Amino acid sequence: MSRSFRPDAVLVQAVIAGALSFAHLHDLAEAAGQSGWKGWVYPISVDLLMVAAWRRLRTARRDRSAWVWFVIALVASLGANIATAGLLDLEHVPAWLRILVAGWPALAFLGGTLLVHSPTDTPAPTEARPQPVDEPAVTEVDMHRDDPTPAPPAAPELPPARPDVPAGPAVSVPVALVDHARKIADAHRAATGAPMPADALSARLGLPGPTAAAIAAELQLV
């Protein structure tokens, strides 16, 4: 499938500007004494110098020489356009303009050579240097000191341990009494929803303190 060609406005403007600038440069060179084929190669020389300077600017924007040669080629092109607009008598070209036109080929050749063969400034790769490892500082301890080191404070004396009091004889509770106390505690939990206190169980059973405490410990009552 062939693609349709759509003319671009910028491309059309470039063609028009190039054709007019080419014609103006030819007319100026021919008026300055460069007749025949010599008058046609002057526009090509100016355009080639401008293109070389522009390509140099795209690769090395910090190159000042590329800007210089680009401005020189632009001034030559604009100067020819202005000179052929009726501001200059092409029948009587001044001598200084004849000298500029005659010396342009050498100037353009010098500029093109410098632009093409100038080295591009590329940063050299930096070698990674090993960083020095900081060694831990060794603290020198003076073994011989004149001032005596203060002695640590003496530990406080602990009071003598009390002798263990022998526990009393374990109270034996009959199994039937424990079962009876468990039934009472379960009935109290079912009625109130809370465990039965040990004091209430002791008052309910009417037992002495050691026996009631043994039963409460057996039933895990508080």
N, CA and C of each residue as an Amber inpcrd file, in Angstrom:
protein
   666
   0.8530000  -1.1980000   0.0000000   0.0000000   0.0000000   0.0000000
   0.8840000   1.2410000   0.0000000   0.6850000   2.1050000  -0.9810000
   1.5260000   3.2920000  -1.1080000   1.0230000   4.3750000  -0.1690000
   1.9680000   5.0590000   0.4510000   1.6330000   6.1320000   1.3680000
   1.4690000   7.4360000   0.5980000   0.4190000   8.1780000   0.9200000
   0.1530000   9.4450000   0.2450000   1.1100000  10.5100000   0.7620000
   1.5970000  11.3250000  -0.1480000   2.5330000  12.3900000   0.1980000
   1.7470000  13.6330000   0.6080000   1.9970000  14.1050000   1.8210000
   1.3350000  15.3030000   2.3150000   2.3810000  16.3930000   2.5110000
   2.3210000  17.4650000   1.7600000   3.3260000  18.5280000   1.8970000
   3.2140000  19.2080000   3.2500000   4.3630000  19.4770000   3.8460000
   4.4300000  20.1410000   5.1340000   4.7030000  21.6240000   4.8950000
   4.0650000  22.4770000   5.7110000   4.2420000  23.9220000   5.5590000
   5.6790000  24.3400000   5.8420000   6.2820000  23.6960000   6.8320000
   7.6670000  24.0350000   7.1670000   8.6000000  23.6290000   6.0290000
   8.3200000  22.4630000   5.4230000   9.1570000  22.0080000   4.3060000
   9.0170000  22.9450000   3.1050000   7.8190000  23.3890000   2.8630000
   7.6110000  24.3100000   1.7500000   8.3360000  25.6270000   1.9960000
   8.2610000  26.1250000   3.2340000   8.9730000  27.3520000   3.5630000
  10.4800000  27.1780000   3.4200000  11.0010000  26.0110000   3.8040000
  12.4340000  25.7590000   3.6780000  12.8630000  25.7520000   2.2140000
  12.0280000  25.1610000   1.3600000  12.3710000  25.1290000  -0.0650000
  12.3580000  26.5360000  -0.6570000  11.3600000  27.3320000  -0.2750000
  11.2780000  28.6990000  -0.8000000  12.4530000  29.5360000  -0.3150000
  12.7490000  29.4570000   0.9910000  13.8580000  30.2440000   1.5430000
  15.1860000  29.8170000   0.9380000  15.3850000  28.5100000   0.7730000
  16.6320000  28.0370000   0.1780000  16.7980000  28.4850000  -1.2580000
  15.7130000  28.4370000  -2.0280000  15.8010000  28.8420000  -3.4330000
  16.0960000  30.3310000  -3.5680000  15.4130000  31.1530000  -2.7600000
  15.6480000  32.5920000  -2.8390000  17.0430000  32.9640000  -2.3550000
  17.4730000  32.3340000  -1.2460000  18.8180000  32.6310000  -0.7470000
  19.8750000  32.1770000  -1.7420000  19.6390000  31.0270000  -2.3590000
  20.5830000  30.5370000  -3.3790000  20.6830000  31.5230000  -4.5420000
  19.5490000  32.0410000  -4.9750000  19.5440000  32.9760000  -6.1060000
  20.2140000  34.2970000  -5.7440000  19.9600000  34.7830000  -4.5120000
  20.5670000  36.0500000  -4.1010000  22.0820000  35.9320000  -3.9730000
  22.5400000  34.8170000  -3.4170000  23.9830000  34.6100000  -3.3140000
  24.6240000  34.5230000  -4.7070000  23.9370000  33.8630000  -5.6420000
  24.4790000  33.7730000  -7.0010000  24.5640000  35.1440000  -7.6540000
  23.5170000  35.9370000  -7.4820000  23.5170000  37.2700000  -8.1040000
  24.6090000  38.1560000  -7.5230000  24.8020000  38.0690000  -6.1850000
  25.8340000  38.8940000  -5.5600000  27.2320000  38.4580000  -5.9970000
  27.4650000  37.1250000  -6.0410000  28.7770000  36.6350000  -6.4690000
  29.0570000  37.0090000  -7.9310000  28.0430000  36.9340000  -8.7830000
  28.2460000  37.2910000 -10.1910000  28.4860000  38.7920000 -10.3400000
  27.8140000  39.6130000  -9.5030000  28.0320000  41.0570000  -9.5740000
  29.4170000  41.4330000  -9.0750000  29.9820000  40.5820000  -8.1560000
  31.3120000  40.8600000  -7.6170000  32.4180000  40.3190000  -8.5090000
  32.1010000  39.8520000  -9.6910000  33.1260000  39.4060000 -10.6170000
  33.2760000  37.9130000 -10.7370000  32.4340000  37.1110000 -10.0340000
  32.5350000  35.6480000 -10.1050000  31.4850000  35.1570000 -11.1050000
  31.8300000  35.2150000 -12.3650000  30.8790000  34.8520000 -13.4130000
  30.9960000  33.3780000 -13.7620000  29.9820000  32.8770000 -14.5130000
  30.0070000  31.4830000 -14.9690000  29.6950000  30.5170000 -13.8200000
  30.3790000  29.3730000 -13.8750000  30.1220000  28.3480000 -12.8580000
  30.5390000  28.7910000 -11.4670000  31.4800000  29.7440000 -11.3580000
  31.9380000  30.2090000 -10.0530000  30.8150000  30.8920000  -9.2740000
  29.9190000  31.5740000  -9.9640000  28.8180000  32.2230000  -9.2650000
  27.8150000  31.2380000  -8.6880000  27.7480000  29.9980000  -9.2270000
  26.7950000  29.0010000  -8.7310000  27.3240000  28.2100000  -7.5240000
  28.6240000  28.1280000  -7.3870000  29.1580000  27.3430000  -6.2650000
  29.2410000  28.1580000  -4.9770000  29.1220000  29.4770000  -5.0590000
  29.1600000  30.2810000  -3.8450000  27.9590000  29.9860000  -2.9170000
  26.7260000  29.9180000  -3.4390000  25.6140000  29.5610000  -2.5470000
  25.7750000  28.1940000  -1.9060000  26.3100000  27.2240000  -2.6650000
  26.5310000  25.8880000  -2.1040000  27.5430000  25.9420000  -0.9710000
  28.5870000  26.7340000  -1.1280000  29.6110000  26.8570000  -0.0940000
  29.0340000  27.4560000   1.1920000  28.1870000  28.4880000   1.0450000
  27.5900000  29.1130000   2.2310000  26.6480000  28.1460000   2.9360000
  25.8240000  27.4480000   2.1880000  24.8720000  26.5170000   2.8020000
  25.5710000  25.3390000   3.4690000  26.6340000  24.8390000   2.8450000
  27.3650000  23.7200000   3.4490000  28.0280000  24.1300000   4.7610000
  28.5520000  25.3400000   4.8220000  29.1620000  25.8100000   6.0660000
  28.1040000  25.9530000   7.1630000  26.9200000  26.4220000   6.8000000
  25.8570000  26.5610000   7.7950000  25.3890000  25.1990000   8.3010000
  25.2850000  24.2290000   7.3910000  24.8680000  22.8790000   7.7990000
  25.9210000  22.2290000   8.6960000  27.2080000  22.3860000   8.3620000
  28.2720000  21.8110000   9.1890000  28.2830000  22.4380000  10.5850000
  28.0710000  23.7580000  10.6450000  28.0280000  24.4130000  11.9590000
  26.8250000  23.9550000  12.7620000  25.6930000  23.7510000  12.1140000
  24.4870000  23.3060000  12.8160000  24.6560000  21.8820000  13.3480000
  25.2470000  21.0130000  12.5640000  25.4790000  19.6490000  13.0480000
  26.4570000  19.6320000  14.2120000  27.4480000  20.5120000  14.1650000
  28.3920000  20.6140000  15.2810000  27.7040000  21.1100000  16.5450000
  26.7670000  22.0330000  16.3940000  26.0430000  22.5440000  17.5560000
  25.1590000  21.4730000  18.1850000  24.6400000  20.5680000  17.3880000
  23.7840000  19.5040000  17.9340000  24.5760000  18.4860000  18.7410000
  25.8290000  18.2680000  18.4030000  26.6570000  17.3040000  19.1240000
  27.4680000  17.9300000  20.2470000  27.8360000  19.1940000  20.0920000
  28.6330000  19.8810000  21.1240000  28.0790000  21.2940000  21.2770000
  27.1250000  21.4290000  22.1940000  26.4700000  22.7240000  22.3610000
  27.3880000  23.7500000  23.0180000  28.4010000  23.3040000  23.7370000
  29.3020000  24.2360000  24.4190000  30.4710000  24.6810000  23.5480000
  30.4990000  24.2170000  22.3030000  31.5840000  24.5880000  21.3960000
  31.3110000  25.9890000  20.8580000  32.1000000  26.9670000  21.2870000
  31.8890000  28.3460000  20.8400000  32.2700000  28.5420000  19.3830000
  33.2350000  27.7580000  18.8980000  33.6310000  27.9150000  17.4940000
  32.4990000  27.5430000  16.5510000  31.6700000  26.5770000  16.9390000
  30.5360000  26.2210000  16.0890000  29.5470000  27.3840000  15.9810000
  29.3170000  28.0800000  17.0890000  28.4480000  29.2580000  17.0420000
  29.0470000  30.3530000  16.1480000  30.3720000  30.5170000  16.2290000
  31.0210000  31.5600000  15.4150000  30.8290000  31.2920000  13.9280000
  31.0920000  30.0520000  13.5040000  30.9680000  29.7360000  12.0790000
  29.5100000  29.7320000  11.6430000  28.6010000  29.3720000  12.5180000
  27.1860000  29.4310000  12.1670000  26.7300000  30.8730000  11.9500000
  27.1870000  31.7770000  12.8050000  26.8380000  33.1990000  12.6500000
  27.4600000  33.7720000  11.3760000  28.6990000  33.3510000  11.0550000
  29.3430000  33.8430000   9.8290000  28.5660000  33.4190000   8.5930000
  28.1590000  32.1450000   8.5320000  27.3930000  31.6780000   7.3770000
  26.0220000  32.3480000   7.3210000  25.4070000  32.5800000   8.4850000
  24.0920000  33.2250000   8.5030000  24.1870000  34.6850000   8.0460000
  25.2450000  35.3770000   8.4680000  25.4380000  36.7610000   8.0410000
  25.6840000  36.8330000   6.5330000  26.4380000  35.8710000   6.0020000
  26.6870000  35.8650000   4.5580000  25.3980000  35.6680000   3.7720000
  24.5310000  34.7500000   4.2780000  23.2750000  34.5050000   3.5710000
  22.3290000  35.6990000   3.6820000  22.1780000  36.2310000   4.9020000
  21.2970000  37.3860000   5.0810000  21.8430000  38.6260000   4.3730000
  23.1680000  38.7810000   4.3900000  23.7570000  39.9250000   3.7030000
  23.4910000  39.9060000   2.2180000  23.5380000  38.7190000   1.6090000
  23.2470000  38.6220000   0.1790000  21.7820000  38.9310000  -0.0920000
  20.8880000  38.4890000   0.7910000  19.4680000  38.7780000   0.5960000
  19.1820000  40.2820000   0.6880000  19.8330000  40.9300000   1.6570000
  19.5980000  42.3680000   1.8330000  20.2560000  43.1680000   0.7130000
  21.4660000  42.7490000   0.3040000  22.2000000  43.5020000  -0.7150000
  21.4870000  43.4780000  -2.0550000  20.8250000  42.3690000  -2.3600000
  20.1350000  42.2560000  -3.6570000  18.7130000  42.7950000  -3.5990000
  18.3320000  43.4130000  -2.4650000  16.9750000  43.9580000  -2.3490000
  16.8970000  45.3970000  -2.8350000  17.9400000  45.9130000  -3.4910000
  17.9440000  47.2640000  -4.0090000  18.7750000  48.2220000  -3.1900000
  19.3470000  47.7410000  -2.0540000  20.1840000  48.6190000  -1.2440000
  21.5950000  48.7600000  -1.8010000  21.9820000  47.8610000  -2.7120000
  23.3310000  47.8930000  -3.2720000  23.2350000  47.9310000  -4.7980000
  24.0510000  48.8010000  -5.3650000  24.0940000  48.8930000  -6.8290000
  24.9550000  47.7620000  -7.3600000  24.3090000  46.7620000  -7.9260000
  25.0320000  45.5970000  -8.4240000  25.8730000  45.9050000  -9.6580000
  25.6260000  47.0440000 -10.2830000  26.4430000  47.4080000 -11.4270000
  27.7750000  48.0180000 -11.0050000  27.8130000  48.5710000  -9.8060000
  29.0430000  49.1790000  -9.2830000  29.2690000  48.6600000  -7.8510000
  29.7700000  47.4180000  -7.7380000  30.0140000  46.7780000  -6.4370000
  31.2650000  47.3710000  -5.8250000  31.2380000  47.7450000  -4.5480000
  32.4420000  48.3220000  -3.9320000  33.5730000  47.3200000  -3.8560000
  34.7720000  47.8540000  -3.6850000  35.9580000  46.9910000  -3.6940000
  36.0080000  46.0720000  -2.4900000  35.5840000  46.5720000  -1.3190000
  35.6480000  45.7130000  -0.1180000  34.7380000  44.4960000  -0.2360000
  33.6000000  44.6480000  -0.9490000  32.7060000  43.5050000  -1.1430000
  33.3090000  42.5130000  -2.1370000  34.0080000  43.0170000  -3.1570000
  34.6910000  42.1100000  -4.0830000  35.7650000  41.2960000  -3.3450000
  36.4410000  41.9750000  -2.3990000  37.4760000  41.2560000  -1.6360000
  36.8490000  40.1700000  -0.7650000  35.7110000  40.4710000  -0.0990000
  35.0380000  39.4730000   0.7460000  34.5550000  38.2760000  -0.0740000
  33.9800000  38.5560000  -1.2320000  33.4860000  37.4570000  -2.0740000
  34.6420000  36.6070000  -2.5850000  35.7560000  37.2540000  -2.9550000
  36.8930000  36.4890000  -3.4620000  37.5520000  35.6540000  -2.3680000
  37.5570000  36.1550000  -1.1280000  38.1920000  35.4040000  -0.0500000
  37.2750000  34.4280000   0.6590000  35.9920000  34.3960000   0.2540000
  35.0560000  33.4920000   0.9280000  35.4020000  32.0020000   0.7720000
  35.8260000  31.4960000  -0.3880000  36.1060000  30.0560000  -0.4860000
  37.1490000  29.5810000   0.5250000  38.2250000  30.3560000   0.7000000
  39.2420000  29.9430000   1.6690000  38.6930000  29.9700000   3.0940000
  37.8720000  31.0060000   3.4000000  37.2850000  31.0970000   4.7380000
  36.3090000  29.9560000   4.9980000  35.5110000  29.6090000   4.0180000
  34.5530000  28.5120000   4.1840000  35.2600000  27.1630000   4.3330000
  36.3470000  26.9880000   3.5570000  37.1050000  25.7340000   3.6820000
  37.7340000  25.6110000   5.0650000  38.2610000  26.7150000   5.5930000
  38.8530000  26.6790000   6.9290000  37.8050000  26.3630000   7.9810000
  36.6450000  27.0220000   7.8790000  35.5920000  26.7570000   8.8630000
  35.0680000  25.3410000   8.8030000  34.8490000  24.8240000   7.5920000
  34.3650000  23.4470000   7.4850000  35.3630000  22.4310000   8.0040000
  36.6600000  22.6750000   7.7400000  37.6770000  21.7420000   8.2430000
  37.7270000  21.7410000   9.7630000  37.6660000  22.9200000  10.3660000
  37.7050000  22.9920000  11.8310000  36.4640000  22.3700000  12.4660000
  35.3280000  22.5330000  11.8310000  34.0990000  21.9760000  12.4000000
  34.0520000  20.4600000  12.3000000  34.5500000  19.9280000  11.1950000
  34.4600000  18.4840000  10.9790000  35.5180000  17.7340000  11.7750000
  36.7250000  18.2820000  11.8230000  37.8450000  17.5530000  12.4210000
  38.1680000  17.9910000  13.8460000  37.3490000  18.8420000  14.4350000
  37.5880000  19.2180000  15.8320000  37.1670000  18.0680000  16.7370000
  37.9970000  17.7150000  17.7220000  37.6300000  16.6020000  18.6090000
  36.4670000  16.9860000  19.5080000  35.6240000  16.0090000  19.7610000
  34.4920000  16.2200000  20.6610000  34.9440000  15.9930000  22.0810000
  34.6360000  16.9600000  22.9210000  35.0370000  16.8460000  24.3230000
  34.1610000  15.8150000  25.0090000  34.7740000  14.6570000  25.3120000
  34.0780000  13.6070000  26.0520000  34.7440000  13.4370000  27.3950000
  33.9840000  13.4440000  28.4540000  34.5950000  13.2900000  29.7760000
  35.2380000  11.9270000  29.9380000  36.4720000  11.9330000  30.3890000
  37.1860000  10.6770000  30.6080000  36.5870000   9.9380000  31.7880000
  36.4770000   8.6060000  31.6480000  35.9020000   7.8560000  32.7780000
  36.8220000   7.9060000  33.9850000  36.2250000   8.2290000  35.0770000
  36.9870000   8.3190000  36.3210000  37.1210000   6.9410000  36.9400000
  38.3310000   6.6280000  37.3360000  38.5890000   5.3420000  37.9690000
  38.1420000   5.4000000  39.4270000  37.4780000   4.3340000  39.7970000
  37.0010000   4.2610000  41.1790000  38.1680000   3.9410000  42.0980000
  38.4640000   4.8520000  42.9390000  39.5460000   4.6500000  43.8930000
  39.0150000   4.0140000  45.1670000  39.7360000   3.0190000  45.6620000
  39.2620000   2.4080000  46.9230000  39.3520000   3.3970000  48.0650000
  38.2780000   3.4950000  48.7870000  38.2460000   4.4040000  49.9130000
  38.9800000   3.7900000  51.1010000  39.7760000   4.5940000  51.7680000
  40.4920000   4.0620000  52.9330000  39.5280000   3.6740000  54.0450000
  39.8110000   2.5180000  54.6220000  38.9800000   2.0070000  55.7080000
  39.4940000   2.5800000  57.0130000  38.6010000   3.2300000  57.7020000
  38.9790000   3.8080000  58.9910000  39.1260000   2.7030000  60.0210000
  40.3570000   2.5400000  60.5240000  40.6060000   1.5410000  61.5550000
  40.1720000   2.0930000  62.9110000  39.6000000   1.2420000  63.7280000
  39.1830000   1.7330000  65.0510000  40.3960000   2.1780000  65.8640000
  40.2340000   3.3050000  66.4560000  41.3240000   3.8570000  67.2600000
  41.5430000   3.0110000  68.5120000  42.7890000   2.7080000  68.7380000
  43.1540000   1.9090000  69.9070000  43.4390000   2.8470000  71.0600000
  42.6900000   2.6920000  72.1020000  42.8570000   3.5390000  73.2790000
  43.9710000   2.9770000  74.1580000  44.9650000   3.7890000  74.3560000
  46.0730000   3.3880000  75.1930000  45.7270000   3.6480000  76.6530000
  45.8800000   2.6150000  77.4190000  45.5620000   2.6990000  78.8400000
  46.8650000   2.8250000  79.6120000  46.9440000   3.8590000  80.4100000
  48.1300000   4.0790000  81.2350000  48.0600000   3.1550000  82.4400000
  48.9670000   2.1710000  82.4620000  48.9500000   1.1840000  83.5390000
  49.4820000   1.7540000  84.8340000  50.3210000   2.7480000  84.7350000
  50.9050000   3.3440000  85.9390000  50.2950000   4.7130000  86.1300000
  49.4150000   4.8200000  87.1050000  48.7640000   6.0730000  87.3890000
  49.1780000   6.5410000  88.7730000  49.3580000   7.8630000  88.8280000
  49.7890000   8.4180000  90.1060000  48.6490000   8.4940000  91.1020000
  47.4650000   8.9080000  90.6170000  46.3700000   9.0420000  91.5700000
  45.7000000   7.6990000  91.7780000  45.4480000   7.3020000  92.9980000
  44.8220000   5.9870000  93.2540000  43.3860000   5.9630000  92.7710000
  42.9980000   4.8090000  92.2580000  41.6320000   4.6370000  91.7840000
  40.7140000   4.4510000  92.9830000  39.6280000   5.2450000  93.0630000
  38.7400000   5.0820000  94.2200000  38.1120000   3.7050000  94.2420000
  38.0930000   3.1320000  95.4420000  37.5350000   1.7920000  95.6040000
  36.0220000   1.8370000  95.4480000  35.4420000   0.8080000  94.8910000
  33.9820000   0.7990000  94.7400000  33.3070000   0.7450000  96.1030000
  32.1340000   1.3550000  96.2200000  31.4420000   1.3380000  97.5220000
  31.0990000  -0.0790000  97.9440000  31.1870000  -0.2700000  99.2470000
  30.8980000  -1.6020000  99.7900000  29.4260000  -1.9200000  99.6610000
  29.1460000  -3.1720000  99.3670000  27.7590000  -3.5950000  99.2160000
  27.0590000  -3.5580000 100.5660000  25.8200000  -3.1020000 100.6030000
  25.1080000  -3.0740000 101.9030000  24.8930000  -4.4840000 102.4290000
  24.9960000  -4.5940000 103.7360000  24.8150000  -5.9010000 104.3720000
  23.3510000  -6.2770000 104.3850000  23.0980000  -7.5030000 104.0130000
  21.7320000  -8.0030000 103.9780000  21.3470000  -8.5180000 105.3560000
  20.0970000  -8.2990000 105.7550000  19.6760000  -8.8370000 107.0710000
  19.6870000 -10.3570000 107.0530000  19.9830000 -10.9400000 108.1440000
  20.0070000 -12.4120000 108.2020000  18.6530000 -13.0090000 107.8920000
  18.6980000 -14.0840000 107.1420000  17.4600000 -14.7510000 106.7550000
  16.7730000 -15.3320000 107.9610000  15.4430000 -15.1650000 107.9520000
  14.6620000 -15.7070000 109.0560000  14.5370000 -17.2080000 108.9120000
  14.5900000 -17.8970000 110.0050000  14.4220000 -19.3660000 109.9150000
  13.0080000 -19.7030000 109.4920000  12.9410000 -20.6760000 108.6060000
  11.6350000 -21.1060000 108.1080000  10.8090000 -21.6530000 109.2490000
   9.5500000 -21.1610000 109.3120000   8.6310000 -21.6280000 110.3620000
   8.0200000 -22.9240000 109.8790000   8.1620000 -23.9570000 110.6300000
   7.5970000 -25.2400000 110.1950000   6.0830000 -25.1620000 110.0860000
   5.6050000 -25.6240000 108.9470000   4.1670000 -25.6070000 108.7200000
   3.4790000 -26.5980000 109.6310000   2.2550000 -26.2240000 110.0190000
   1.4890000 -27.0890000 110.9080000   1.0590000 -28.3530000 110.2090000
   0.6040000 -29.2840000 110.9080000   0.1700000 -30.5510000 110.3190000
  -1.0310000 -30.3250000 109.4260000  -1.0380000 -30.9630000 108.2830000
  -2.1380000 -30.8510000 107.3420000  -3.4200000 -31.4020000 107.9380000
  -4.5300000 -30.6470000 107.6870000  -5.8460000 -31.0550000 108.2110000
  -6.4730000 -32.0060000 107.2080000  -6.8730000 -33.1670000 107.6910000
  -7.5210000 -34.1490000 106.8380000  -9.0180000 -33.9340000 106.8880000
  -9.6280000 -33.8130000 105.6840000 -11.0610000 -33.5660000 105.5770000
 -11.6920000 -34.8000000 104.9580000 -12.7690000 -35.2900000 105.5170000
 -13.4280000 -36.4530000 104.9290000 -13.9290000 -36.1320000 103.5190000
 -13.9800000 -37.1650000 102.7300000 -14.4120000 -37.0040000 101.3540000
 -15.8830000 -36.6370000 101.2800000 -16.6750000 -37.2020000 102.1690000
 -18.1090000 -36.9090000 102.1570000 -18.3680000 -35.4520000 102.4960000
 -17.5420000 -34.8870000 103.4100000 -17.7130000 -33.4800000 103.7560000
 -17.3050000 -32.5710000 102.5980000 -16.2890000 -32.9840000 101.8870000
 -15.8750000 -32.2050000 100.7190000 -16.9450000 -32.2470000  99.6440000
 -17.5590000 -33.4150000  99.4370000 -18.6270000 -33.5060000  98.4350000
 -19.8250000 -32.6550000  98.8280000 -20.1480000 -32.6550000 100.1190000
 -21.2760000 -31.8530000 100.5870000 -20.9850000 -30.3540000 100.3810000
 -19.7360000 -29.9390000 100.6710000 -19.3800000 -28.5320000 100.4970000
 -19.3710000 -28.1500000  99.0090000 -18.9890000 -29.0970000  98.1460000
 -18.9910000 -28.8110000  96.7180000 -20.4090000 -28.6120000  96.2110000
 -21.3740000 -29.4370000  96.7120000 -22.7620000 -29.2700000  96.2990000
 -23.2880000 -27.9100000  96.7230000 -22.9340000 -27.4690000  97.9430000
 -23.3910000 -26.1520000  98.4080000 -22.7950000 -25.0380000  97.5440000
 -21.4990000 -25.1590000  97.2080000 -20.8600000 -24.1320000  96.3890000
 -21.4420000 -24.1030000  94.9730000 -21.7730000 -25.3130000  94.4220000
 -22.3720000 -25.3520000  93.0830000 -23.7680000 -24.7520000  93.0830000
 -24.5270000 -25.0070000  94.1460000 -25.8670000 -24.4270000  94.2200000
 -25.8070000 -22.9020000  94.3400000 -24.8020000 -22.4050000  95.0980000
 -24.6520000 -20.9560000  95.2080000 -24.2400000 -20.3250000  93.8620000
 -23.3740000 -21.0180000  93.1040000 -22.9750000 -20.5010000  91.7870000
 -24.1540000 -20.4990000  90.8200000 -24.9930000 -21.5700000  90.8900000
 -26.1380000 -21.6470000  89.9880000 -27.1720000 -20.5830000  90.3150000
 -27.2860000 -20.2360000  91.6000000 -28.3010000 -19.2550000  91.9980000
 -27.8340000 -17.8250000  91.7600000 -26.5900000 -17.5540000  92.0550000
 -26.0980000 -16.1760000  91.9780000 -25.2390000 -15.9160000  90.7380000
 -24.6850000 -16.9520000  90.1340000 -23.8060000 -16.7530000  88.9920000
 -22.3850000 -16.4030000  89.3830000 -22.0450000 -16.3970000  90.6580000
 -20.7120000 -16.0600000  91.1350000 -20.2430000 -17.1540000  92.0860000
 -18.9280000 -17.3670000  92.1480000 -18.4360000 -18.3990000  93.0830000
 -18.7450000 -18.0150000  94.5430000 -18.9150000 -19.0160000  95.3450000
 -19.2650000 -18.8030000  96.7600000 -18.0190000 -18.4380000  97.5490000
 -18.0660000 -17.3260000  98.3050000 -16.8880000 -16.9660000  99.1030000
 -16.5710000 -18.0320000 100.1570000 -15.2690000 -18.0930000 100.5240000
 -14.8480000 -19.0990000 101.5230000 -15.4620000 -18.8150000 102.8840000
 -15.6300000 -17.5150000 103.2360000 -16.2200000 -17.1780000 104.5430000
 -17.6680000 -17.6260000 104.6100000 -18.4270000 -17.4510000 103.4910000
 -19.8260000 -17.8690000 103.4950000 -19.9410000 -19.3810000 103.6060000
 -19.0560000 -20.1060000 102.9190000 -19.0740000 -21.5660000 103.0210000
 -18.7330000 -22.0170000 104.4350000 -17.7670000 -21.3540000 105.0790000
 -17.4010000 -21.7260000 106.4540000 -18.5520000 -21.4670000 107.4100000
 -19.2910000 -20.3250000 107.1970000 -20.4340000 -20.0360000 108.0760000
 -21.5790000 -20.9910000 107.8010000 -21.7460000 -21.4170000 106.5420000
 -22.8290000 -22.3420000 106.1980000 -22.6020000 -23.7270000 106.8000000
 -21.3430000 -24.1710000 106.7740000 -21.0440000 -25.4960000 107.3070000
 -20.8550000 -25.4850000 108.8120000 -20.4820000 -24.3400000 109.3820000
 -20.2560000 -24.2640000 110.8310000 -19.0470000 -25.0710000 111.2700000
 -17.9800000 -25.0520000 110.4630000 -16.7790000 -25.8200000 110.7710000
 -15.7130000 -24.8930000 111.3300000 -14.7360000 -25.4220000 112.0440000
 -13.6290000 -24.5950000 112.5370000 -12.8050000 -24.0360000 111.3750000
 -11.9600000 -23.0490000 111.7190000 -11.2010000 -22.3470000 110.6780000
 -10.2980000 -23.2520000 109.8590000  -9.4490000 -24.0960000 110.4610000
  -8.5460000 -24.9300000 109.6390000  -9.2850000 -25.8640000 108.7130000
 -10.3990000 -26.4210000 109.1950000 -11.1380000 -27.3600000 108.3530000
 -11.8100000 -26.6240000 107.2020000 -12.4120000 -25.4540000 107.5340000
 -13.0740000 -24.6940000 106.4790000 -12.0320000 -24.1860000 105.4510000
 -10.8160000 -23.8100000 105.8800000  -9.7940000 -23.3650000 104.9490000
  -9.3290000 -24.5060000 104.0590000  -9.2450000 -25.7210000 104.6090000
  -8.8360000 -26.8650000 103.8080000  -9.8570000 -27.1890000 102.7500000
 -11.1680000 -27.0820000 103.1280000 -12.2230000 -27.3630000 102.1540000
 -12.2260000 -26.2820000 101.0500000 -12.0490000 -24.9920000 101.4650000
 -12.0170000 -23.9270000 100.4820000 -10.8380000 -24.0840000  99.5220000
  -9.6910000 -24.5310000 100.0490000  -8.5460000 -24.7620000  99.1700000
  -8.7910000 -25.9240000  98.2370000  -9.5380000 -26.9270000  98.7110000
  -9.8440000 -28.0640000  97.8740000 -10.7870000 -27.6680000  96.7410000
 -11.7620000 -26.8010000  97.0710000 -12.7460000 -26.3610000  96.0760000
 -12.2700000 -25.1330000  95.3090000 -11.0720000 -24.5940000  95.6540000
 -10.5080000 -23.4220000  94.9840000 -11.4620000 -22.2230000  95.0650000
 -11.8570000 -21.9630000  96.3190000 -12.7140000 -20.8140000  96.6100000
 -11.8690000 -19.6850000  97.1900000 -12.2700000 -18.4830000  96.9270000
 -11.5440000 -17.3230000  97.4390000 -12.0520000 -16.9690000  98.8160000
